[in-house]
Amino acid sequence: MREGRPGEDALTGSFGSGPARWSIVVHGGAGDVAAERIPLHVQGCERAVTEGARVLASGGSALDAVQRAVEVLEDDPIFNAGTGACLNTDGHIELDASIMEGTDLRAGAVCALPPFKNPIAIARQLMDRSAHVLLAAEGAARFAIEHGFARADEATMITESARKRLEAAKNKHAVEGWAGGTVGAVARDAQGRVASATSTGGMVNKLAGRVGDSPILGAGTYADDGAGACSTTGLGEAMMRICLAKTAVEWMRARLSPEMAARAALALMHARTSGTGGAILVSADGSLGLARTTPMMTWAAVVDGALVSGS
């Protein structure tokens, strides 16, 4: 990982790789994780990217790879997605997720979803089995149940850490992000197809029904085989205002590298909204890039079989 100069486009770190036959990168959320916990977050990202890479190495699609990687992250309670997700002001879990493939621009997303184990799988089912892109709240839950998903017992998905974070936020009368939170993956497969997936529990002490950027195409997730794919993490309200994921992908279409596109999009967001966060990108040729404007963002990548990771 290469550290940026202080104040350089508001960036605190970045990473880039060259073209590859197939590649995948995942993120475990941007923010500020205690130093002693960073290795746990990096290891979680490594487990997820290894599973996604296994799909690609066997000839599978980028779409299947990003879904599998995000499912692993959703199942890991240290991240703010699926099990372990943060709590809203009423003490409940509401989940957002989206997935998109770059060939036909098909996508599926769910938002304000009550507790289900893997919201990214429900988003994929919506993409594959309906004419819609986005379903919300109980409508999304009804769709999930009708397509074989079981509503989870909320108590089994709420961690003690989530309860403590909610209590702390309420004591400060604040709505807070959660470092090591929103998770995502982008990939290119050996057939040249790209895909993106993003999943989150949102913000601690958020209002019931609040929806961030993660399930919004162009804000938190975007994929186009002609340019690349992006997944974001950070202040969703800011990312929606500048359509960060689509903005970054369009800069790759204009021949910026994934790393530079991520840096440019985050710098724009910071300049226009003061919002902070991070982004991971894959270009049409399989090059990878990421950047962040936060103290850390755990990530892991596999490029033609080689694993790298960092924070």
NULO-220678 format. One line per field, with one value per residue: residue number from 1; residue in one letter; x, y, z of N, C-alpha, C in turn. Coordinates in steps of 0.001 Angstrom, whole numbers, plus 500000, padded with zeros to 6 digits. Example, Ala and Ser with C-alpha at 12.3 -4.5 7.8 and 13.67 -1.06 7.14 Angstrom:
<rs>
num [1	2] .
residu [A	S] .
npx [513190	512850] .
npy [494310	497750] .
npz [507800	507080] .
capx [512300	513670] .
capy [495500	498940] .
capz [507800	507140] .
cpx [513200	512900] .
cpy [496700	500030] .
cpz [507800	507870] .
</rs>
This chain:
<rs>
num [1	2	3	4	5	6	7	8	9	10	11	12	13	14	15	16	17	18	19	20	21	22	23	24	25	26	27	28	29	30	31	32	33	34	35	36	37	38	39	40	41	42	43	44	45	46	47	48	49	50	51	52	53	54	55	56	57	58	59	60	61	62	63	64	65	66	67	68	69	70	71	72	73	74	75	76	77	78	79	80	81	82	83	84	85	86	87	88	89	90	91	92	93	94	95	96	97	98	99	100	101	102	103	104	105	106	107	108	109	110	111	112	113	114	115	116	117	118	119	120	121	122	123	124	125	126	127	128	129	130	131	132	133	134	135	136	137	138	139	140	141	142	143	144	145	146	147	148	149	150	151	152	153	154	155	156	157	158	159	160	161	162	163	164	165	166	167	168	169	170	171	172	173	174	175	176	177	178	179	180	181	182	183	184	185	186	187	188	189	190	191	192	193	194	195	196	197	198	199	200	201	202	203	204	205	206	207	208	209	210	211	212	213	214	215	216	217	218	219	220	221	222	223	224	225	226	227	228	229	230	231	232	233	234	235	236	237	238	239	240	241	242	243	244	245	246	247	248	249	250	251	252	253	254	255	256	257	258	259	260	261	262	263	264	265	266	267	268	269	270	271	272	273	274	275	276	277	278	279	280	281	282	283	284	285	286	287	288	289	290	291	292	293	294	295	296	297	298	299	300	301	302	303	304	305	306	307	308	309	310	311] .
residu [M	R	E	G	R	P	G	E	D	A	L	T	G	S	F	G	S	G	P	A	R	W	S	I	V	V	H	G	G	A	G	D	V	A	A	E	R	I	P	L	H	V	Q	G	C	E	R	A	V	T	E	G	A	R	V	L	A	S	G	G	S	A	L	D	A	V	Q	R	A	V	E	V	L	E	D	D	P	I	F	N	A	G	T	G	A	C	L	N	T	D	G	H	I	E	L	D	A	S	I	M	E	G	T	D	L	R	A	G	A	V	C	A	L	P	P	F	K	N	P	I	A	I	A	R	Q	L	M	D	R	S	A	H	V	L	L	A	A	E	G	A	A	R	F	A	I	E	H	G	F	A	R	A	D	E	A	T	M	I	T	E	S	A	R	K	R	L	E	A	A	K	N	K	H	A	V	E	G	W	A	G	G	T	V	G	A	V	A	R	D	A	Q	G	R	V	A	S	A	T	S	T	G	G	M	V	N	K	L	A	G	R	V	G	D	S	P	I	L	G	A	G	T	Y	A	D	D	G	A	G	A	C	S	T	T	G	L	G	E	A	M	M	R	I	C	L	A	K	T	A	V	E	W	M	R	A	R	L	S	P	E	M	A	A	R	A	A	L	A	L	M	H	A	R	T	S	G	T	G	G	A	I	L	V	S	A	D	G	S	L	G	L	A	R	T	T	P	M	M	T	W	A	A	V	V	D	G	A	L	V	S	G	S] .
npx [500841	500554	501279	499655	500689	500422	497244	496912	494719	492910	493370	494348	495520	496279	495997	497079	496894	498144	496935	494979	494132	492021	490562	490003	488801	488121	486434	486363	485109	485341	486973	487825	489503	490398	493833	494660	492683	492712	494168	492305	490192	491454	492100	489519	488734	490566	489725	487261	487908	489410	487510	485911	487840	488263	485978	486413	488838	488042	486733	484358	481803	482216	480075	479051	481307	481626	479276	479625	481908	480938	478913	480444	481595	479267	478535	480394	480739	482228	481997	479928	477445	474874	475011	475860	475422	474931	472720	469531	467906	465798	466747	466895	467808	468331	468796	470817	471563	473198	473689	475380	475818	478068	477585	474930	473968	472334	470747	470172	468611	468134	466593	466406	465782	464362	465808	467632	469765	471641	471552	472655	472307	469568	469233	470504	468742	466482	467375	467652	465122	462995	461352	462230	464496	464977	463806	462025	462080	459324	458225	460440	461134	458918	459204	461625	460932	459004	460669	462145	463877	464647	463317	465379	465996	466133	467622	469720	471377	472222	474951	476905	478682	477373	475191	476483	477640	475389	474310	476366	476285	473724	474050	475667	474012	474136	474503	476267	478961	480414	483402	485072	482801	480371	480500	482082	482612	484423	484919	486636	486130	487516	486350	486076	484055	482607	481677	479874	479307	477655	477121	475443	474819	474290	474162	475036	472495	470801	467878	464830	464169	466006	468012	471050	473845	474575	472611	471973	472144	474897	475582	476527	477213	478261	478525	479982	480819	482262	483801	484310	484044	482668	482653	481569	482285	481495	480395	477210	475250	476745	477924	475747	475057	476965	476926	478904	479982	479265	480450	483182	483490	482963	485186	487124	486303	487120	489781	491320	493299	492185	492992	493542	491052	489486	490728	490228	487399	486798	488133	486625	484150	484858	485563	483163	481233	482387	482349	483551	485257	485696	486727	486633	487865	487619	488953	488100	490111	490938	492626	493191	492153	492181	491147	491116	489685	489804	491019	491573	490914	490072	491133	491374	492875	492942	494914	495133	495627	497399	497552	496988	496864	495625	495345] .
npy [498815	502210	505228	508368	511818	514219	515681	515376	515504	514935	512319	509438	507038	504519	502046	500101	497871	496074	495118	492070	488619	487571	488988	490135	492215	493022	494988	495885	497981	501486	503720	504054	501813	500208	499688	497134	495512	495615	493536	491406	492305	492526	489843	488793	489944	488696	486020	486235	487207	485111	483086	484237	484361	481662	480945	482372	481262	478735	479148	480469	483085	486688	487814	485728	485449	487910	487906	485621	486356	488573	487372	485866	487915	489072	487064	487232	488393	490653	492637	495290	494254	492067	489437	490840	493435	497003	498845	500465	503523	502517	500177	498031	495861	496908	496235	496856	496168	495531	494305	494027	493416	493804	493322	493263	495220	494409	494313	493999	494933	495505	497279	498758	496326	493889	491604	489222	486533	486678	489301	490025	487803	487793	490137	489329	487303	488827	490255	488162	486942	488673	491612	493889	496299	497329	496671	497438	497291	495708	494791	493853	491841	490136	489296	487898	485766	484477	483442	481488	482215	482417	484322	485764	485114	487924	488311	486515	487689	490078	491547	491842	493917	495576	496410	497879	499928	501260	502199	503930	505822	506876	508069	510163	511545	511142	510208	507667	506475	503216	501933	499408	498515	498720	496402	495123	494025	493790	492514	491029	488604	485722	485832	488471	489873	492153	492808	493997	494180	495132	495516	496347	497402	499981	503055	503627	504128	505257	506750	504908	503260	504671	504910	504277	504740	502214	500343	501716	502079	503364	505070	503573	501192	499967	498704	498069	496518	497830	499694	499276	498391	499337	499547	501112	502656	504318	507638	507568	509470	511531	510189	509525	512055	512760	510653	508535	505937	505579	507860	507322	505035	506129	507781	505828	504898	507051	506590	506824	505197	502519	503104	505895	506835	506181	507803	510344	510484	510316	512579	514560	514167	514848	517524	518714	517973	517455	514890	511625	508518	505394	503528	500737	499491	497870	497661	497457	495895	494309	495475	496620	498928	501118	503535	505758	508109	508083	507049	504304	501451	498298	495699	493215	491460	489424	488673	487100	484794	485553	486647	489676	492122	494655	497696] .
npz [500000	499208	500758	500642	500143	502822	502895	500166	497728	499691	500343	502182	501628	499118	496472	493732	490870	487981	484625	484352	483775	485275	488221	491607	494223	497604	500113	503603	504832	505546	507837	511238	512897	515913	516595	517471	516490	513764	512313	512510	510940	508458	508038	507841	505425	503750	503897	502625	500032	499109	498838	496816	494781	494342	492933	490536	489649	488942	486619	486912	487023	487238	488562	490204	491781	493206	494670	496298	497786	499238	500711	502522	504018	505066	506822	508778	511973	512717	510903	509564	508336	507388	509731	512812	512089	512462	514701	514438	515583	517022	517968	516232	513456	510150	506821	503911	500492	497347	493979	490866	487384	484606	481883	480706	482284	484336	487555	491104	494176	497686	500381	503674	504779	506896	509386	507649	506791	504597	502825	500338	498728	498432	496994	494629	493819	493313	491099	489259	489176	488825	487446	488560	490093	492684	495898	498931	502537	504116	501768	500378	502158	501915	499250	499536	501265	499706	497819	499011	501102	504558	507168	509624	513109	514912	517245	517041	515240	516236	517782	520831	520620	518775	520295	522303	520810	519881	522299	523085	521003	521345	523842	523147	521569	518794	515322	513901	511850	511179	511500	509653	508552	506191	503515	500533	497093	494028	490726	487893	485431	483641	481178	480645	481879	484232	487663	490568	494096	497103	500621	503667	507098	507576	509387	512812	515187	513356	511830	511765	508767	507285	504384	502835	500592	499676	498494	496220	492839	491091	493136	495482	494270	491122	487754	484603	481701	479712	480982	483804	487315	490536	494103	497071	500298	503317	504134	503346	502607	501481	499320	497733	496858	494957	493242	493501	492787	490050	489005	489437	487815	485291	485015	484725	482242	480776	480640	482969	485455	487659	490331	490204	489396	491619	493540	492446	492457	495197	496114	494842	496126	498761	498413	497593	499486	501938	502807	503782	502993	501220	498274	496055	492970	489768	486549	483007	481938	483975	485825	489165	491735	494584	497052	499903	502208	504865	508158	507912	505772	505496	503267	500678	497975	495014	492333	489409	490920	492967	496302	498013	500643	502941	504923] .
capx [500000	501317	500666	499642	501216	499387	496359	496881	493366	492237	493579	495301	496150	495765	496602	496710	497566	498065	495952	494988	493122	490908	490979	488927	489193	487021	486703	485646	484592	486271	486748	488930	489451	491477	495006	494751	491634	492901	494473	491088	489434	492193	491927	488163	488750	491321	488860	486222	488450	489840	486320	485570	488866	488052	484970	487029	489873	487385	486048	483072	481550	482478	478867	479043	482454	481388	478224	480192	482793	480148	478247	481405	481706	478000	478481	481434	480116	483020	481661	478596	476642	474364	475231	476732	475101	474619	471316	468933	467554	464838	467420	466675	468647	467765	469904	470839	472526	472956	474613	475214	476758	478375	477323	473606	473621	471307	471062	469141	468957	467141	466938	465604	465334	464467	466896	467845	471178	472466	470796	473191	471702	468213	469398	470796	467511	465627	467917	467455	463777	461946	461571	462555	465866	465067	462651	462279	461419	458524	458062	461631	461037	457914	459841	462618	460245	458378	461709	462845	464750	464011	463568	466233	465721	466986	468523	470902	472208	472691	476104	477080	479348	476361	474418	477317	477800	474138	474216	477317	475793	472583	474555	476241	472975	474803	474385	477670	479406	481026	484587	484957	481376	479917	481419	481834	483547	484356	485718	486612	486381	488357	485592	486069	482871	482834	480516	480072	478320	477861	476144	475689	473788	474064	474785	474589	471493	470105	466431	464199	463861	467090	468685	472275	474253	474923	471691	471625	473026	475560	476096	477354	477521	478040	479348	479802	481947	483025	484595	484759	483067	483039	481876	482010	482040	481694	479212	476311	474564	477655	478146	474564	475007	477810	476870	480333	480371	479162	481464	484476	483480	483074	486568	487854	485964	487932	491145	492036	493483	491267	493464	493357	489611	489036	491252	489549	486010	486765	488522	485456	483169	485335	485526	481795	480346	483212	482163	484723	484969	486642	486173	487430	487503	488274	488743	487723	491234	491267	493427	492493	492568	491367	491606	490296	489926	489609	492254	491840	489896	490664	490862	492188	492717	493630	495156	495675	496049	498253	496801	497577	495875	496130	494379] .
capy [500000	503438	506327	509636	512968	514849	516604	515118	515161	514427	510877	508934	505809	504014	500810	499792	496748	496124	494247	490667	487799	487699	489651	490472	492932	493242	495914	495605	499205	502580	504385	504061	500606	500114	499045	495709	494782	495683	492218	490595	492802	492135	488398	488583	490278	487646	484834	486528	487305	483763	482389	484801	483965	480255	480944	482846	480319	477567	479564	481067	484464	487770	488004	484716	485668	489003	487477	484700	487105	489400	486471	485540	489103	489203	486044	487529	489390	491852	493648	495886	493740	490766	489184	491851	494763	498012	498972	501787	504199	501677	498965	496946	495750	497138	495894	497324	495445	495563	493559	494473	492849	494830	492979	493779	496204	493879	494573	493772	495595	495559	498304	498740	494939	493315	490630	488007	486218	487140	490192	490080	486706	488219	491094	488545	486632	489858	490512	487006	486381	489694	492728	495063	496490	497658	496489	498007	496953	494488	494284	493046	490639	489250	488693	486932	484577	483790	482794	480458	482703	482409	485479	485362	485576	489106	488163	485745	488516	491252	491263	492719	495123	496443	497021	498882	501075	502009	502899	505043	506847	507538	508919	511364	512102	511163	509133	507404	505399	502083	501462	497967	498378	498342	495502	495082	493307	493978	491477	490761	487186	485400	486171	489916	490458	492740	492841	494661	493873	495927	495168	497129	497662	501415	503870	503386	505080	505880	506722	503755	503508	505358	504144	504920	504598	500840	499697	502645	501960	504616	505693	502623	500024	500126	497824	498194	495827	498747	500625	498659	498261	500044	499420	502181	502568	505618	508435	507314	510681	512254	509413	509679	513402	512879	509381	508250	504729	505841	508863	506648	504171	506964	508209	504715	504906	508121	506065	506874	503901	502358	503838	507335	507101	506164	509007	511529	510496	510630	513974	515350	514080	515613	518946	519207	517633	517155	513494	510759	507122	504672	502863	499738	499481	497022	498193	496483	494994	493551	496234	496947	500131	501559	504712	506077	509399	507749	506491	502967	500669	496985	495192	492100	491275	488328	488994	485901	483807	486092	487351	490826	492715	495795	498537] .
capz [500000	499123	501492	499938	500859	503644	502202	498731	497309	500893	500397	503166	501169	497850	496003	492356	490231	486529	483961	484752	483115	486203	489456	492538	495425	498537	501213	504839	505410	505805	509105	512191	513719	516897	515999	517797	515781	512313	511721	512405	509793	507256	507866	507337	503997	503057	503763	501643	498678	498730	498354	495509	493820	494018	491869	489300	489223	488356	485408	487236	486605	488181	489352	491260	492663	494158	495594	497282	498677	500145	501659	503580	504860	505804	507866	509759	512852	512989	509907	509671	507214	507795	511152	513407	511573	513466	515083	514253	516832	517744	518409	515276	512265	508815	505940	502524	499666	495902	493125	489472	486402	483632	480478	480348	483326	485233	488948	492107	495428	498753	501362	504896	504893	508242	509454	506863	506959	503482	501949	498976	497982	498095	495893	493416	493421	492722	489776	488385	489172	488756	486513	489359	490554	494097	496781	500247	503794	504165	500406	500111	502995	501315	498082	500005	501799	498570	497018	499759	502162	505875	508021	510742	514463	515041	518386	516642	514368	516979	518630	521993	520121	518173	521387	522967	519905	519883	523582	523065	520084	521982	524919	522523	520694	517495	514334	513638	510980	511875	510791	509470	508355	504851	502818	499096	496226	492579	490073	486449	485197	482492	479964	480516	482501	485547	488548	491839	495136	498317	501648	504871	508096	507615	510424	514186	515684	512224	511898	511134	507366	506579	503343	502392	499188	499293	497558	495149	491683	490751	494356	496215	493448	489683	486917	483154	481080	478884	481779	485039	488397	491759	495341	497955	501731	503944	504406	502228	502175	500594	498100	496891	496284	493761	492487	493527	492057	488606	488678	489353	486633	484095	484878	484116	480814	480198	480633	484235	486089	488787	491501	490018	489361	493015	494188	491919	492900	496621	496264	494463	497197	499898	498085	497441	500599	503118	503159	503725	502718	500399	497100	495353	491562	488785	485204	481992	481653	485168	486780	490401	492432	495706	497770	501063	502848	506270	508720	507402	505074	505270	501931	500200	496534	494337	490927	488759	491911	494020	497342	498704	501529	503696	505605] .
cpx [500875	500588	500753	500294	500104	498570	496226	495502	492555	492418	494585	495952	495540	496533	496188	497475	497404	497017	496094	493902	491865	491427	489764	489515	487952	487425	485841	485183	485680	485953	487981	488772	490628	492611	495043	493717	491824	493250	493248	490267	490127	492013	490526	488071	489485	490481	487823	486774	488946	488668	485898	486549	488720	487009	485605	488055	489274	486588	484696	482994	481941	481284	478804	480166	482183	480275	478808	481081	481997	479380	479173	481542	480433	477920	479488	480948	480966	482704	480214	477764	476158	474498	476233	476442	474723	473109	470807	468492	466539	465450	467262	467679	467808	468915	469704	471864	472177	474037	474328	476250	476889	478060	476011	473105	472461	471735	469882	469571	467789	467572	465947	465001	465422	465451	466716	469341	472045	471666	471339	472608	470270	468261	469672	469544	466548	466076	467551	465989	462664	462305	462033	464036	465934	463743	463029	461494	460602	458215	459237	461600	460042	458495	460812	461957	459609	459395	462647	463794	463983	464350	464352	465654	466676	468007	469798	471843	472761	473834	476150	477774	478350	475527	475209	477499	476526	474007	475142	476836	474617	473041	475153	475232	473506	474348	475789	477872	480083	482196	484567	483523	480988	480954	481094	482901	483329	485282	485603	486908	487164	487668	485479	484848	483229	481535	480894	478973	478679	476767	476474	474518	473508	474822	474196	473634	470808	468600	465904	463813	464940	467753	469909	472584	474359	473936	471341	472624	473584	476118	477042	477847	477327	478990	478971	481027	482827	483933	485158	483659	483613	482110	482444	481695	482314	480380	478263	475613	475430	477828	476943	474545	475874	477795	478277	480720	480328	480206	482825	484558	483618	484480	487450	487547	486792	489426	491946	492193	492482	491706	493205	491879	489042	489480	490484	488112	485904	487172	487367	484421	483587	485235	484114	480928	481062	483047	483437	484305	486057	485944	487158	486928	488255	487957	488409	488848	491683	492184	492571	493006	491660	491976	490663	490646	489723	490906	492589	490664	490520	490236	491746	491880	493447	493702	495845	496288	496893	497434	497628	496480	496482	495016	494682] .
cpy [501233	504550	507609	510717	513608	515843	516362	514620	514569	512916	510519	507631	505327	502763	500602	498583	496886	495187	492795	489912	487748	488288	489965	491224	493133	494324	495540	496848	500213	503224	504356	502890	500614	499256	497545	494868	494774	494329	491330	491010	492421	490643	488061	488879	489211	486387	485055	486539	485944	482951	482917	484377	482506	480111	481321	481849	479079	477919	480207	482534	485460	487979	487000	484962	486779	488647	486585	485439	487915	488541	486116	486718	489336	488223	486288	488650	490615	492969	494111	495523	492355	490582	490185	493261	495712	498145	500388	502356	503422	500373	497781	497000	496054	497071	496429	496516	495604	494786	493937	493798	493802	494526	493574	494830	495723	494105	494216	494412	495511	496636	498285	497356	494490	492152	489387	487777	486825	488023	490262	488957	487040	489227	490364	487850	487626	490180	489400	486621	487431	490743	493975	495114	496637	497422	496932	497303	495659	493937	493423	491756	489647	488539	487602	485644	483781	483053	481943	480914	482739	483685	485017	485829	486734	488957	487415	486555	489755	490849	492227	494011	496096	497136	498133	500121	501911	502810	504121	506172	507601	508479	510216	512089	512228	510005	508886	506320	504326	501609	499945	497607	497858	497472	495491	494313	493723	492959	491559	489288	486975	485665	487679	490602	491019	492743	493524	494246	494639	495578	495904	497081	499134	502093	503550	504506	505843	505842	505457	504119	504243	504414	504921	504639	503153	500170	500546	502514	503328	505333	504749	501448	500378	499196	497997	497580	496757	499680	499995	498630	498913	499658	500426	501876	503928	506322	508371	508551	511493	511518	509492	511024	513538	511615	508814	507047	504959	506854	508207	505755	504997	507510	507067	504628	505959	507826	506377	505450	503758	503129	505334	507708	507123	507425	510253	511622	510866	512077	514904	515340	514928	517112	519499	518992	517491	515709	512685	509322	506481	504009	501840	499667	498394	497590	497076	495507	494201	494245	496590	498258	500402	502813	504964	507464	509276	507167	505094	502449	499313	496452	493969	491889	490019	488683	487802	484945	484323	486936	488499	491438	493878	496539	500015] .
cpz [500000	499841	500667	500780	501667	502835	500710	498324	498467	501064	501479	502727	499878	497460	494552	491850	488725	485964	484396	484006	483954	487502	490305	493717	496279	499531	502414	505553	505722	507149	509975	513144	514691	516345	516263	517056	514267	511706	511569	511199	508478	506992	507355	505858	503193	502872	502668	500225	498189	498193	496985	494435	493413	492906	490533	488768	488573	487102	485647	486868	487683	489094	490496	492265	493673	495129	496684	498274	499691	501131	502820	504549	505670	506970	508992	510676	513151	512000	510072	508444	507612	509294	511720	512947	512706	513653	514830	515603	517674	518237	517482	514123	511023	507824	504523	501743	498197	495171	491682	488588	485221	482191	479997	481338	484188	486673	489829	493407	496406	499739	502511	505127	506344	508233	508587	506847	505856	502531	500519	498124	497591	496951	494581	492907	492766	491306	488800	488196	489140	487715	487243	489712	492065	494807	498188	501344	503692	502776	499998	500916	502412	500100	498523	500471	500668	497710	497864	500845	503479	506627	509248	512067	514733	516161	518009	515767	515068	517899	519816	521582	519520	519243	522062	522088	519864	521171	523603	522164	520690	523090	524380	521648	519257	516623	513822	512604	511814	511030	510741	509169	507001	504153	501329	498349	494782	491931	488563	486273	483909	481163	479763	481097	483870	486346	489847	492799	496403	499318	502936	505842	508256	508735	511793	514620	514547	512464	511240	509704	506605	505574	502893	500941	498735	498341	496343	494010	491327	491954	495081	495402	491982	488928	485462	482493	480249	479649	483039	486074	489658	492897	496332	499413	502352	504186	503219	501715	501219	499268	497165	496197	495036	492906	492360	492685	490543	488170	488515	488120	485361	483924	484379	482631	480070	480308	481889	484764	487222	490030	491360	489963	490780	493735	493744	492424	494378	496887	495902	495573	498393	499630	498072	498672	501939	503585	502993	503437	501893	499235	496582	493923	490815	487419	484226	481672	482874	486144	487991	490968	493608	496287	498929	501573	504352	506832	508220	506600	504801	503913	501677	498730	496089	492867	490295	489786	493049	494987	497922	499570	502276	504366	505361] .
</rs>
